[in-house]
Amino acid sequence: MSATEKPTAGQGWVGQAIRRKEDPPLVKGQGTYVDNMRLPGTLHAAIVRSPEAHAAITGIDVSAATEHPSVTAVFTGEDLAEDFAGPIPMVWDPPGVEIKTPEHWPLARGEVKHVGQAVAVVLGNDRYAVADAAEQVIVDYEPKPAVVNPEKALEDGSPLVWDQFGTNKTHEWGIAGGDAEQAIADADVVVERRIVNHRTAGAPIEPRSSIADPRGDGVTLYSSTQIPHIARFILSGMLGMSEDKIRVVAPDVGGGFGAKLQVYGEEALMVALARKLGRPVKWTETRSEHMATSHHGRDQIAYVTIAATRDGKVTAARGRFVNDLGAYFQILTPFIAELGFPVAGGCYAIPNIKLDFVGVFTNKFATDAVRGAGRPEQTHLIEVMMDQLAAELDIDPVEIRRRNFVPTESFPYETPLGIVYDSGNYHGTLDKLLEHVDMDAFRREQAEQRERGVHRGIGLSTYVEVCGLAPSRAVGPQGVGLQAAFWESAMVRVHPSGSATVYTGASPHGQGHDTGFAQIAADRLGIDPQQVDVLHGDTDQGPFGWGTYGSRSLSVGGEAVGRAAVKVQEKAKRVCAALLEAAPEDIELADGKFQVRGSPDKSMTMAEIAGAAHIPPQELPTDIEPGLEETSFYDPENFVFPFGAHACVLDVDVETGKVEIVRWVAVDDCGPAINPMLIEGQVHGGVAHGIGQALYEQIVYDDEGQLTTGTFVDYALPTAAELPEFETDRQETPSPVNQLGVKGVGEAGTIAASPAVVNALVDALRPLGVTYMDMPLTPMRVWQAIQAAQGANGGPPATEQGREVDSEHGRGASGSGPASPTEGGGA
Ligand code: MCN
């Protein structure tokens, strides 16, 4: 069936690739983004930010800015001290672990700890005038030594980010299952690598933006956020207001990629200022502000060991991780790296696993969740290490994976870390991938091309992802210690005419929930998805919800929609049964009608039933309440574990180091498709994100803590021109965890992509002696790796590239090749 053909209403909407309902206004420029909103009497805010990475503030002179004709007020951190009841909270409190948590206020108090830290705010009627006036605020800084390299930050004698803690180590957290040390000691083969997963930005197309609008003793905050309800909850604590006095609205949101899974100081600041001044206050981030002060992702140095038998059976995996957390915590900062632990063993039945995480303060902005959040890091490690091991043992990368996959008959499979993978068929997705990619033919072609000087490689990534955040008891206070729960809510309301409104606690920002969730509800209500309006992102419009991230919205929020719609369907059957003089259990929904089983001529449409439910006729028994509306709160029993197999084919120009991806094949399994077109879009975007990190994108601070990648000129985001055409396919293995059988897909491509790229590069360059490289695979770094492997140029050995560039912060350390870390990035 084509995307435009319609099945009979009420039947089989789930699974159809119907076009996204939300797109027409967005593509016609009729979207409502926060920055488009104009409220009468709005004051615009400009923020004065620190140019210093670490300094004491010895004076702030606001007189020139205050005298500016367009300026209404200027405030510093001290001026607003009474306006906040609490700092920006960090919500991870794992049992038995001490985490050194500094106070983090929206405006600096006495010291700055990173470039871009907010120091003062200037308010006025004109957006551009306040930006000019902000430059007239004179701040005196007494610079202090900065530390930017997390490993150096752990050394004795390092400058301290926080004197009060006496160390830059924030915390240690570890988990183990089996006996990895013993297995490593006993192994035939042990492979060890130091793998750097560098810092990246979220970089959504719409930067952050907030307007706070005071109303009586309350306030409405319009914010470009992924988490309106959590934002209200946190803001109520920070501002000392009860939640009912705060309404948070996330209107159309132009992407987030994790960077808007956050409550930022600026959001609290706008609310505080609006209350103080009694006028709406608005702030929209510039792109440079985004690069400096929206949280970053990744930034991990991993020491990984993998042990195996000579025939390639992996017996142990061990990792020690140094995570650069920046100077302050945002809401989840120290937790993000650890969030990857459930998939540390990947798709493989590895009996012994040991992981130790160390968090480190540096004079940088905080890291936190960026698409994948901890899982891309772990997947990168295990997938790169499988290829490294395969090379060590001279076993084909396909074969080594097959020898270690969790067998299909072993699901549900419990990992040594106590995580239960719900369902899987890893051979299935790999088999399907190999139907698209003929490996033997590729190897023949590769050999011929090498003769002609073309360096082509293929890399695999067979990933498993943990998503569907989350069973509250697994992640809440008694579990890993989050001061949060991750159930989801849905409310389904059928109107008197039979159309419906669905309210979800998820808060999409590009994923297509308006369409997919409408399909789920439509099938259960016997109506057309076009008759279902999906509302989200407004704390005043429905029950509490936990937002969109962690590829949770469908498997938790969509499941809640399905459950609420089933409750409505059950009530509709009771109404129908009463009016058709049948028993409720004899009413079935078929062909879009509620009918008496076996008597299709005795039937009612949802419109007829809804009319009767709202304007009850005499025949309707009085024990049936009027109305047709139900709410569901769904807390999953387990996570869900999507998986798949991706292949990357790339060419390396060995003269320049430029990498070009020439083919990408993705086979993903996220359970039964609600809408295959939405899945495909997510896979495309996700893979693009992973390729971006692998080849182009990197946040770089220099030795003094200055951000050298503060714009899209230096931070090379790939465009469509740098990306291949994606070939996608799917397998459907239902999850037993939820009634829809679905798993997440929003991060799958990102999680899968980066190791496939690195493995492909190594496959291409192994004949030249390059055996491993850290990302980003920029022309300079690739060229250096080739030179080093060939023994030319006096550069570092190829296996040391990541370490070498990391210590020099990516600034062309050996003096050859382009000077920018992203030079040649192509964006
Ligand atoms: N889907 C489906 N059938 C399935 C599985 C998923 O039709 N079996 C559809 C869902 O209905 C939904 C979409 O796929 O429309 C993604 O669903 P899900 O995997 O539940 O992920 P979330 O909706 O929770 O999205 C979060 C995820 C994350 S964590 C990031 S980061 C991310 C992403 O999604 N950021 C995005 N995708 C993004 N897409 C856009 N356009 N912009 C972002 O910022």
Boltz pocket constraint, residues with backbone or C-beta under 6 A from the ligand:
constraints:
  - pocket:
      binder: B
      contacts: [[A, 204], [A, 254], [A, 255], [A, 256], [A, 257], [A, 258], [A, 370], [A, 371], [A, 372], [A, 509], [A, 510], [A, 511], [A, 512], [A, 513], [A, 516], [A, 517], [A, 547], [A, 548], [A, 549], [A, 550], [A, 551], [A, 552], [A, 553], [A, 554], [A, 555], [A, 558], [A, 670], [A, 671], [A, 672], [A, 673], [A, 674], [A, 675], [A, 676], [A, 678], [A, 679], [A, 682], [A, 685], [A, 742], [A, 743], [A, 744], [A, 745], [A, 746], [A, 747]]
      max_distance: 6.0
